[in-house]
Amino acid sequence: MFRKLYENRKEITNILFLIYIIAVLSLTFIVRETMVFRTPHNRGVVLEPFREMQAMIEQPDHFFWFMQIALNVLLFIPFGFLLPCVNRNFRSSMVIVASGFLFSGFIETMQYITGRGLTEVDDIITNTTGAAVGAFIYWAAVVVKEKYRKEGIFL
């Protein structure tokens, strides 16, 4: 059974990545705190970088702002980890981070165009950070796997 699972790991990884992408798109477009569509006259755009970080420090509701930042980072960690597993062309850390930046930018642009959500530079920054953390975890796993492989321990 484990051998069959091991042989199918590429297909399993592809399915996991697809489910992840669908989940992210659902969270960012379908499941919103408010389903109020923003019209061209009231589109929410925040171009000030690190506004959420500043709000976390200065405003009384520190936990709310901390969660805004942390959840955006956490949302993209699987992206940075799974992308190089799905496609060998994405094994460079810079390519992973750039892809995370582009995917996040796509989401923010589509939120603006469709009137769903709030378009924020902070989201792009924190999502890209999450992709970088995911890339770091991927490479740490590669190093550990290689170490155990050299020692004859199968992972």
C-alpha positions in Angstrom: 0.0 0.0 0.0 2.8 2.5 0.9 4.7 1.6 -2.3 1.6 2.4 -4.3 1.2 5.7 -2.4 4.8 6.5 -3.0 4.5 5.8 -6.7 1.4 8.1 -6.9 3.0 11.0 -5.0 3.2 13.2 -8.0 -0.5 12.8 -8.8 -1.3 13.3 -5.1 0.8 16.5 -5.0 -0.8 17.8 -8.2 -4.3 17.2 -6.7 -3.3 18.9 -3.4 -2.0 21.9 -5.3 -5.2 22.2 -7.4 -7.3 21.9 -4.2 -5.2 24.6 -2.6 -5.5 27.0 -5.5 -9.3 26.5 -5.6 -9.5 27.1 -1.8 -7.5 30.3 -2.1 -9.6 31.6 -4.9 -12.8 30.7 -3.0 -11.5 32.4 0.1 -10.5 35.6 -1.8 -13.6 35.8 -4.1 -16.5 33.8 -2.8 -16.3 33.6 0.9 -16.0 37.2 2.1 -16.9 38.9 5.4 -19.4 41.0 3.5 -20.7 40.1 0.2 -21.2 43.8 -0.7 -20.0 44.5 -4.2 -17.9 47.5 -4.5 -18.9 49.8 -7.3 -16.4 51.8 -9.3 -17.2 54.7 -7.0 -16.5 52.9 -3.8 -13.8 50.4 -4.6 -11.5 49.8 -1.7 -7.9 50.3 -2.6 -5.1 50.8 0.0 -1.7 51.5 -1.6 0.1 52.4 1.7 2.6 49.6 2.4 2.9 48.2 5.9 -0.3 50.0 7.0 -1.5 46.8 8.8 1.8 46.6 10.7 1.5 50.2 11.7 -2.2 49.6 12.8 -1.2 46.6 14.8 1.3 48.7 16.8 -0.7 51.9 17.2 -4.4 50.8 17.4 -6.0 49.2 20.4 -7.1 46.0 18.6 -3.6 44.6 18.2 -4.8 41.0 17.9 -7.1 41.8 15.0 -4.3 43.3 13.0 -1.9 40.6 14.0 -4.4 38.0 12.6 -4.8 39.9 9.4 -1.1 39.8 8.8 -0.5 36.2 10.1 -3.4 34.7 8.1 -2.2 36.4 4.8 1.3 34.9 5.4 -0.2 31.5 6.3 -2.4 31.5 3.2 0.6 31.4 0.9 3.0 29.1 2.7 1.4 26.0 0.9 2.0 27.9 -2.4 5.7 28.2 -1.7 6.0 24.6 -0.6 3.8 22.9 -3.2 4.8 24.8 -6.3 8.3 23.3 -6.6 6.8 19.9 -5.9 4.4 20.2 -8.8 6.8 21.6 -11.4 10.6 21.3 -11.5 10.8 24.7 -13.3 9.8 26.3 -10.0 12.7 25.0 -7.9 14.5 28.3 -7.6 13.6 30.3 -4.4 13.5 33.5 -6.5 11.1 32.0 -9.0 8.9 30.7 -6.2 8.8 34.1 -4.5 8.2 35.9 -7.8 5.4 33.4 -8.6 3.8 34.1 -5.2 4.1 37.8 -5.8 2.4 37.5 -9.3 -0.4 35.2 -8.0 -1.1 37.5 -5.1 -1.0 40.5 -7.5 -3.5 38.6 -9.8 -5.8 38.1 -6.8 -5.7 41.7 -5.7 -6.2 42.9 -9.3 -9.2 40.6 -9.8 -10.6 41.7 -6.4 -10.5 45.3 -7.7 -12.0 44.4 -11.1 -14.8 42.3 -9.7 -15.5 44.5 -6.8 -14.9 41.7 -4.3 -12.8 42.4 -1.2 -10.4 45.2 -0.5 -7.3 45.7 -2.8 -4.3 46.2 -0.6 -0.5 46.4 -1.1 -0.1 44.8 2.3 -1.8 41.7 1.1 0.7 41.4 -1.7 3.6 41.9 0.7 2.3 39.4 3.3 1.3 36.8 0.7 4.7 37.1 -0.9 6.3 36.6 2.5 4.2 33.5 3.0 5.4 32.1 -0.4 9.0 32.8 0.7 8.4 30.9 4.0 6.9 28.0 2.0 10.0 28.0 -0.2 12.3 27.9 2.9 10.3 25.0 4.3 10.5 23.2 0.9 14.3 23.5 0.8 14.7 22.6 4.4 12.7 19.4 3.7 14.9 18.7 0.6 18.0 19.0 2.8 16.6 16.7 5.5 15.5 14.2 2.9 18.9 14.2 1.2 20.7 13.8 4.6 18.6 10.7 5.4 18.9 9.3 1.9 22.7 9.5 2.2 22.5 7.7 5.5 20.4 5.0 4.0 17.2 5.9 5.8 14.2 6.0 3.5 11.9 9.0 3.6 
